[in-house]
């Protein structure tokens, strides 16, 4: 069965997915140390937004046959990644993480944004039919 993966590969092979997945896993581990009173607010929100980058990316990649759908889902990824950054700012403000760790996650977040913007601005390089 020809799935079309040979030419463009699986979304999980792309650097942006790998970086976003790694960030989401690290954030999950990080939130295990958050105070219990944050369980249904900050903890839940930052886990959800960081994971949503990966989930929306998978949808975007599967919708490569439709430019507008692809761009919309990449835009959703960018939005969720920005939301994750806001939650990271709250974690720093409330001293749940060190400044050093905050800067590490900000750098990771910025890299993911750059990779997503590259995809958004160059969809044909990822098999999107324009």
Short mmCIF file of the C-alpha atoms (twelve columns), coordinates in Angstrom:
data_MODEL
# 
_entry.id   MODEL 
# 
loop_
_atom_site.group_PDB 
_atom_site.id 
_atom_site.type_symbol 
_atom_site.label_atom_id 
_atom_site.label_alt_id 
_atom_site.label_comp_id 
_atom_site.label_asym_id 
_atom_site.label_seq_id 
_atom_site.Cartn_x 
_atom_site.Cartn_y 
_atom_site.Cartn_z 
_atom_site.pdbx_PDB_model_num 
ATOM 1   C CA . UNK A 1   0.000  0.000  0.000  1 
ATOM 2   C CA . UNK A 2   1.386  3.405  -0.993 1 
ATOM 3   C CA . UNK A 3   0.730  5.898  1.804  1 
ATOM 4   C CA . UNK A 4   2.657  8.770  0.249  1 
ATOM 5   C CA . UNK A 5   5.117  8.850  3.158  1 
ATOM 6   C CA . UNK A 6   8.156  8.008  1.043  1 
ATOM 7   C CA . UNK A 7   8.419  11.415 -0.546 1 
ATOM 8   C CA . UNK A 8   7.594  13.565 2.495  1 
ATOM 9   C CA . UNK A 9   7.907  11.143 5.390  1 
ATOM 10  C CA . UNK A 10  5.844  10.914 8.521  1 
ATOM 11  C CA . UNK A 11  5.066  14.040 10.551 1 
ATOM 12  C CA . UNK A 12  6.894  12.469 13.501 1 
ATOM 13  C CA . UNK A 13  10.117 12.569 11.468 1 
ATOM 14  C CA . UNK A 14  10.083 16.365 11.165 1 
ATOM 15  C CA . UNK A 15  12.292 18.435 13.451 1 
ATOM 16  C CA . UNK A 16  9.480  20.754 14.505 1 
ATOM 17  C CA . UNK A 17  7.365  17.836 15.715 1 
ATOM 18  C CA . UNK A 18  10.278 16.294 17.581 1 
ATOM 19  C CA . UNK A 19  11.069 19.610 19.309 1 
ATOM 20  C CA . UNK A 20  7.428  20.283 20.190 1 
ATOM 21  C CA . UNK A 21  6.964  16.744 21.507 1 
ATOM 22  C CA . UNK A 22  10.119 17.006 23.591 1 
ATOM 23  C CA . UNK A 23  8.980  20.336 25.010 1 
ATOM 24  C CA . UNK A 24  5.533  18.930 25.877 1 
ATOM 25  C CA . UNK A 25  7.088  15.935 27.654 1 
ATOM 26  C CA . UNK A 26  9.510  18.131 29.585 1 
ATOM 27  C CA . UNK A 27  6.703  20.471 30.599 1 
ATOM 28  C CA . UNK A 28  4.652  17.523 31.823 1 
ATOM 29  C CA . UNK A 29  7.569  16.373 33.983 1 
ATOM 30  C CA . UNK A 30  8.099  19.929 35.201 1 
ATOM 31  C CA . UNK A 31  4.469  20.306 36.277 1 
ATOM 32  C CA . UNK A 32  4.703  17.261 38.537 1 
ATOM 33  C CA . UNK A 33  6.387  19.542 41.084 1 
ATOM 34  C CA . UNK A 34  3.789  22.346 40.881 1 
ATOM 35  C CA . UNK A 35  1.655  22.993 43.979 1 
ATOM 36  C CA . UNK A 36  -1.586 21.012 44.283 1 
ATOM 37  C CA . UNK A 37  -3.656 24.196 44.131 1 
ATOM 38  C CA . UNK A 38  -2.406 24.674 40.551 1 
ATOM 39  C CA . UNK A 39  -3.571 21.229 39.401 1 
ATOM 40  C CA . UNK A 40  -6.759 22.433 37.699 1 
ATOM 41  C CA . UNK A 41  -5.435 25.749 36.475 1 
ATOM 42  C CA . UNK A 42  -1.819 26.377 35.554 1 
ATOM 43  C CA . UNK A 43  -0.777 22.720 35.454 1 
ATOM 44  C CA . UNK A 44  -3.715 21.693 33.310 1 
ATOM 45  C CA . UNK A 45  -3.408 24.689 30.976 1 
ATOM 46  C CA . UNK A 46  0.306  24.438 30.262 1 
ATOM 47  C CA . UNK A 47  0.088  20.691 29.690 1 
ATOM 48  C CA . UNK A 48  -2.842 21.139 27.322 1 
ATOM 49  C CA . UNK A 49  -1.332 23.954 25.268 1 
ATOM 50  C CA . UNK A 50  2.070  22.290 24.896 1 
ATOM 51  C CA . UNK A 51  0.470  19.013 23.810 1 
ATOM 52  C CA . UNK A 52  -1.859 20.827 21.431 1 
ATOM 53  C CA . UNK A 53  1.105  22.038 19.392 1 
ATOM 54  C CA . UNK A 54  1.892  18.393 18.574 1 
ATOM 55  C CA . UNK A 55  -1.719 17.377 17.954 1 
ATOM 56  C CA . UNK A 56  -2.446 20.336 15.687 1 
ATOM 57  C CA . UNK A 57  0.779  19.716 13.836 1 
ATOM 58  C CA . UNK A 58  -0.246 16.134 13.109 1 
ATOM 59  C CA . UNK A 59  -3.555 17.427 11.731 1 
ATOM 60  C CA . UNK A 60  -1.795 20.068 9.628  1 
ATOM 61  C CA . UNK A 61  0.511  17.537 8.095  1 
ATOM 62  C CA . UNK A 62  -2.359 15.217 7.234  1 
ATOM 63  C CA . UNK A 63  -4.200 18.112 5.568  1 
ATOM 64  C CA . UNK A 64  -1.366 18.931 3.183  1 
ATOM 65  C CA . UNK A 65  -3.679 18.409 0.210  1 
ATOM 66  C CA . UNK A 66  -5.523 21.593 1.131  1 
ATOM 67  C CA . UNK A 67  -3.460 24.761 1.504  1 
ATOM 68  C CA . UNK A 68  -6.013 26.676 3.576  1 
ATOM 69  C CA . UNK A 69  -6.508 23.784 5.999  1 
ATOM 70  C CA . UNK A 70  -2.764 23.315 6.344  1 
ATOM 71  C CA . UNK A 71  -2.169 26.998 7.052  1 
ATOM 72  C CA . UNK A 72  -5.038 27.120 9.536  1 
ATOM 73  C CA . UNK A 73  -3.668 24.180 11.525 1 
ATOM 74  C CA . UNK A 74  -0.121 25.579 11.479 1 
ATOM 75  C CA . UNK A 75  -1.628 28.852 12.706 1 
ATOM 76  C CA . UNK A 76  -3.300 26.877 15.520 1 
ATOM 77  C CA . UNK A 77  0.105  25.399 16.388 1 
ATOM 78  C CA . UNK A 78  1.563  28.884 16.601 1 
ATOM 79  C CA . UNK A 79  -1.278 30.006 18.841 1 
ATOM 80  C CA . UNK A 80  -0.907 27.060 21.208 1 
ATOM 81  C CA . UNK A 81  2.857  27.540 21.320 1 
ATOM 82  C CA . UNK A 82  2.353  31.198 22.234 1 
ATOM 83  C CA . UNK A 83  -0.113 30.182 24.928 1 
ATOM 84  C CA . UNK A 84  2.497  27.814 26.357 1 
ATOM 85  C CA . UNK A 85  4.898  30.749 26.559 1 
ATOM 86  C CA . UNK A 86  2.371  32.756 28.584 1 
ATOM 87  C CA . UNK A 87  1.948  29.874 31.038 1 
ATOM 88  C CA . UNK A 88  5.720  29.628 31.320 1 
ATOM 89  C CA . UNK A 89  5.774  33.294 32.276 1 
ATOM 90  C CA . UNK A 90  3.306  32.547 35.077 1 
ATOM 91  C CA . UNK A 91  5.481  29.678 36.302 1 
ATOM 92  C CA . UNK A 92  8.443  32.019 36.525 1 
ATOM 93  C CA . UNK A 93  6.453  34.842 38.141 1 
ATOM 94  C CA . UNK A 94  5.241  32.488 40.886 1 
ATOM 95  C CA . UNK A 95  8.727  30.992 41.266 1 
ATOM 96  C CA . UNK A 96  7.705  27.463 40.282 1 
ATOM 97  C CA . UNK A 97  10.767 27.384 38.023 1 
ATOM 98  C CA . UNK A 98  14.149 29.076 38.070 1 
ATOM 99  C CA . UNK A 99  15.085 31.893 35.727 1 
ATOM 100 C CA . UNK A 100 17.574 29.568 34.051 1 
ATOM 101 C CA . UNK A 101 14.922 26.939 33.357 1 
ATOM 102 C CA . UNK A 102 12.493 29.594 32.177 1 
ATOM 103 C CA . UNK A 103 15.046 30.890 29.666 1 
ATOM 104 C CA . UNK A 104 15.698 27.345 28.456 1 
ATOM 105 C CA . UNK A 105 12.000 26.808 27.755 1 
ATOM 106 C CA . UNK A 106 11.683 30.234 26.131 1 
ATOM 107 C CA . UNK A 107 14.505 29.344 23.749 1 
ATOM 108 C CA . UNK A 108 12.863 26.022 22.921 1 
ATOM 109 C CA . UNK A 109 9.532  27.762 22.390 1 
ATOM 110 C CA . UNK A 110 11.138 30.355 20.102 1 
ATOM 111 C CA . UNK A 111 12.791 27.648 18.029 1 
ATOM 112 C CA . UNK A 112 9.471  25.854 17.589 1 
ATOM 113 C CA . UNK A 113 7.878  29.135 16.514 1 
ATOM 114 C CA . UNK A 114 10.607 29.720 13.906 1 
ATOM 115 C CA . UNK A 115 10.201 26.209 12.493 1 
ATOM 116 C CA . UNK A 116 6.424  26.568 12.314 1 
ATOM 117 C CA . UNK A 117 6.726  29.959 10.625 1 
ATOM 118 C CA . UNK A 118 9.055  28.444 8.065  1 
ATOM 119 C CA . UNK A 119 6.432  25.809 7.290  1 
ATOM 120 C CA . UNK A 120 3.708  28.437 7.147  1 
ATOM 121 C CA . UNK A 121 5.709  30.566 4.709  1 
ATOM 122 C CA . UNK A 122 6.969  27.617 2.604  1 
ATOM 123 C CA . UNK A 123 4.136  25.085 2.467  1 
ATOM 124 C CA . UNK A 124 5.167  23.605 -0.888 1 
ATOM 125 C CA . UNK A 125 8.394  22.342 0.672  1 
ATOM 126 C CA . UNK A 126 6.243  20.080 2.850  1 
ATOM 127 C CA . UNK A 127 4.093  18.605 0.122  1 
ATOM 128 C CA . UNK A 128 1.273  21.105 0.308  1 
ATOM 129 C CA . UNK A 129 -0.539 21.475 -2.966 1 
ATOM 130 C CA . UNK A 130 -0.953 25.183 -3.730 1 
# 
